[in-house]
Amino acid sequence: MKRQYKSKKGDLIRHLRKHNPKEFYKHFHRRKRKNMSIDLDSFQKHFQKLATFFNKTNRQIPVDTGHTVFDELDMKITVKVLSNTKK
């Protein structure tokens, strides 16, 4: 019984989607936006703290050691290789 109802409801929505979009979207409720008011000073202080923390931890981007993960990427590209690729 429940499966039949869901099946009919799905068929109806599928039909409305193509033939009557306005009615289709009535079946879905929009989320209400929450009114979040953050003063500009607090916003600036928050991101300033994040930047300061990041600088204090002194995280560095790993340096390239010259070792490749995939050796195939270092191979020279030749006409023969290109002719073997799928189009």
Summary of the structure (lengths in Angstrom):
residues: 87
radius of gyration: 28.4
end to end distance: 50.2
largest distance: 64.2
contacts: 107
relative contact order: 0.05
helix: 59%
strand: 0%
